[in-house]
Amino acid sequence: MRITPLLLTACLLMVPSFAHALTLRYTWRKGDTQTFQYKSNTSISRKGNPLKMTFRTKARFTIKVLRQLPNGAANIKLSLKTLRLKMNGIQLLKLRMIPRRARSWNGIVDRRGRIQLRHMASIYMRGERVYVGMRKQSLSARAGVKTSGGRVEVYASISQKGRGLKTYKTYTFRTKKDEEPVDILPQDLLKMMELPKGQMKPGQRITASMPMMKMTTHLSSVRRGVVTLKMRIRPQSMKTGVSVKSNGQKTGGMFGNMPSMGGMPSMGGGKEDPSAMMKGMLGGMGKGMPGAGMMPKIYVDAVSVFHTRKGKLNTLTCDMKQIIPSIHMKIHVKGTLRRR
């Protein structure tokens, strides 16, 4: 499942500014270490295929701040401390199966919680077997995260029927052009840690209606410095243009005055042209791409609890579903992230 950083950021940038409202920001200090407990259930099914794969992941990881950057962002190290991955009830991966050198990887995080990691552990489905491996990614301030060369270091594999578990010490393969891995620590869930760029009042609800998608961000409550933020994404029929409403009222002119993407690249237009960026996100539709009815449909319900005084995330729960009509596939992920 993929919610692109560009799409999520574009939606969150639509949150306008209001006087006497809250600005939510993370605080990163050198030497700080935060510990998170992560649990998820992932199911993958295809129409006409009786085999349904379910993955259960339990992990504990830490985020350590290595260096604070001038703009409030930070260099971080994410380290896996415990990991258990089961497929259809069978143990597929444990932490000890991953080399020590691959249990930690560096990255960058800014004050809005946008994380870029240099490595990502993922699940790959090839033929009759399921592989678990680590892919390297390159970081760019202008382009975000990009897979580097498509090389995957594989640690284990098992048949889709849960038979013939194999472990590897020195086995690699290259990703295929259109291959969509399922992340063990889903990047989609990590993206949900991202906070709105603008300000919001308690109770305020922002709805951004975009081509093929509608996103609602709701600051549902504030109590003793602890904020509950809800996000909802639903598909909708293909339409042109973008409209943004705050508590049911159109904000008007939002795209013309919307802040720049902060170093993210243009997607078909000027560097700081949001309208051109949106056109680029949909570029090529009708030119060899599947019709709107065959495009993936994304459903997201996420709730994050954020401590404004500490500048830290307390909990995040997310229910993500993607339906891909072109290959009759459905991916459903339920995940919980909790700071200990």
N, C-alpha and C positions, 0 to 999 in steps of 0.2 A: 504494500500500500504506500502511495506517495502523495503527500501534500507538499507541493514545492515551496521552498523558502520564499520565492518571489510572490506566489499567490497569497500565502499567509501574511507576509509582511504588507502586501498591498492592502489587504483587508484591515489589518490593525492600524495602518497609517490613516485610515479614514476616520478614526476617532477624533472629533474636533476638540478644541480647547474651550474651557469655560472658567470664569472667575470663581475663586473659592472652591475649586474642585481639587481632586487628588491627582497627583502625578506618581505613578507606581514605578519604583526603580530598585534594582538589586544593589547591594553593597558588597564589594569584593575587596578584602584586605589581605596583603601578603602574609602567608603562613596559616591563614584560616583553612580549616578542613571541615567539610560537611559530609555527613554519612547519609545515604539514602537506601531505603528498602524498596525493591521493585518486584511486582508480581504481575503476570499477564497470562491470559488464555487466548490463544489464536486458533481459529479454525479456517481451513481452506477447502473449498468444495467446488466441483464442476458439474454442470448439468449433464446428465447421462452417464456420469462416472459414479459407481456405487461407493468408491473409496473416498472417505472424508478424513482428512488429516487434522489432528488437533495437537497443538503444542502448548505445553505449560512451562512457564519460565519463572524461576525464583532467583533473585540476585540481590546482592548487597554490594554497593560501590561507594567510593568516596570521590569527592571533588576537592582537590587541594589547590589553593591559589599560590602560584609560583612567583608571579610578579604583577604588580599593579601598573597599568598603562596610564598615560597622562589623561586620556579621555574618560577614565573610570572603568574601562574594560580591563580584562586581566588575562594573563597566560595561566592556563590551568593544567592539571594532570588528573585524568579520570582513571581510577584503579578498581578493577574487579576484586572483591574480597571473597565472595562466595558466588557460586553459580550452579544451578541445576536446570537442565532442559530435558523434558520428556516429550516423546512423540507417541500418541495413542497409548499412553500409559507406560511406555518402555523408556528406560533411562538412555538418553542419546548423548548427553554431554555433561561433564563435570568440570569444575575449575582445574583440577589436576591434569586434565587432558590437554589443556592449553599451555604452551610453553610460558615460562615466567616473563620472557621478554614481550609477550603479546598480551599480558594481563593489564598493562597500563598503557595509556597513550595520551599524548599532549593535545591541547586545543586552545581555542580562544573563546571567551564569553564576554559580552558587553553588558551594560547596565540594564538593558531591557531583557536580558536572558537569552539572547540569540547565541547558541552554541555551535561552534564549528570544531569537529574532531578529526584527527589525522588518520584514525583507523575506525572500522566498524565491524563487529562480529555479526554474521548473517547466515541465513539458511538458503540453500540453493536446491532447486528440484530439477534433476536431469534424468530423463528416461524413467527407469524404475527405482532410482535411488535418490535419497535426500542427503545433501552434504552440508556440513557446518564448517565455516571458515572465516578468515579475517581478511578484509580488503583494505588496502592503503588508499588514503585520499589526500589530495593536495589542498592547501588552504590558500585562499586569495581574498584580500580585503575587498576587491572589486567584484569577484565572481562567486564568493562563498565557497562551498565545498564541491569539489569535483573528484570523481573517481580517477585514480592515477594508473593509467595503463591497463586497467581491468584484470590485474593479477590477484588471485585469491590463494592464501595459504590455508590448506584444508586440514582439519584436525580429526574429523570423524564422518562416517557415512552409514546409512542404514537403508534397507529397502522400504518402499512405501507401505508394505505390509508389516513392517516392524521386524524384519528378519535380517540376519547377516550383518550385525554391527561390526564395523571396521574402524580402527584408529590408525592415524598416520603420523609420522615424524617429519618426513620431507616430501610432501605431495602438494603440488600447486596446479591450478588451471587458470585459464583466462576467461573472463566473463563474455557472454555472447552479447551481440549488439542490443537486442531488445529484452535481455534477461532482467527480471524484477525480483531481487532477493527479498526475503523477509528478515528484518533486523531483529537480533536477539534483544538488544536495547533499542527499541524502535526510534528512529530519528523523528518520526511523526509525533511520538509522545514527547520527545525532548523539545520539539518545536512548540508544543503546547505550553511550555514554560515561558514563552515570550509574552511580554507585557505590552499594552497599548502605548503608542508613542505620545499621544495627546493626553489631556486630562479628562477625568470623568467624575460626575457627581454621584453620591450614593443613590441607588435606585434607577440611575440612568440606563437606558437601553438604546444601543446603536445598531441599526440594521443596514447592512450594505447589500444591495441587490446588484449582482454582477451577471455577465453572460453565463448561463448554465449553473449558477450557484448563488445561494443567498446565505449570508453569514450574520449572526446576531451576537453581539457582545453585551453582557448585562452585569453591571456592578450591583449585585443583589443585596449586599449588606456590608456594613462597617461597624465593628465593635471592638473598642479598646485597641485600636490600631491594627486589627486583623480584618482583612478584606476578603470577601468571597466573590470571585469573578467567574461568570458562566459564559461558555461559548457554544454556539450551535451552528452547524453548517448543514445545509440541505440542497439537493439538486433542484433545478427548475428548468423549464423549457428555454430553449435558445432565444436570447434577446440581444438587442444592441444597446450600447451605452451602459452607464453605471449611475445608480441613484443611492443616496444615503439619507436615512431618516434617524432622528433622535427623538425617542419617545413618541413615535408616530408622525413627527413633523419633519418635512424635508429641510435639510440644512442648506442646500443651494450653493452652487459654485464650489463644491468641495474639491473637485479635481483641479480646478484652476488654481486654488490656493493651497493645495496639498503639499506638505514638505517633501524634500527630495528623498531618494532612497538611501542616502547615507553611504555611497560608495558602491551600491549594487549596480550592475550594468544595465544599460538600456536594452530593451527587448524589441528592437525594431524602430526606435525613435531616438530623440535626444536623451542625453544623460539624465536630465532632471525633468523629463516630460512624462508625467504619469499617464496621460491619455494615450500617448504613443506606446508606453509600456504595456497598457492593457491591450492595445491592438496587437502587440507582439506576442502576448500570451496566447492569443487566439489565432496568430498568424498561420496561414496555410489551410484554414478550414475551407472545405469545398475544393481544395486543390490536391486531390489524391488522398485526403484523410477521410475516415469513416464519417457517416452522417451523424447528426446530433443524437439520434436514437441509439447509436452504437458506441457513443463516448462513455467513458467510465462515470459512474455515479458515486459520489462520496457523501457519507453521512457521518457527522461528528457531534458528540455531546461531551463536553469537558467541563469540569469544575475544579478550579484552583483556589486554594486558601493561602493568602500571602500576608506576611507580617511586615507592615510598612515601617515600623520603627527599627526592626532588625535588618530590613532589606533582604529577607530570605523567604523562600517558598516553604510552606508547611506541608501541604499535601496537594496531590493532583490525581484526579480520577478521570479516565477517558474511555469512551466507547466509540470505536471507529469502525466503519464498515465501508467497503468498496465493492461495487458490482461492476464487472467488466463484461458487457454484453458480447463484445467481439470474440471472446474466447470462452464465454459462458462460465466465468469464474467469479466466485464470491469469497472475499477475505474479510474476516471479522476479528477484531482485536479489542479485548477489554483489559485495560491496564491500570495499575495503581502505583503511584510514586509517593513515598512518605519520607520526610526528613526525620532522622532519629535524634 
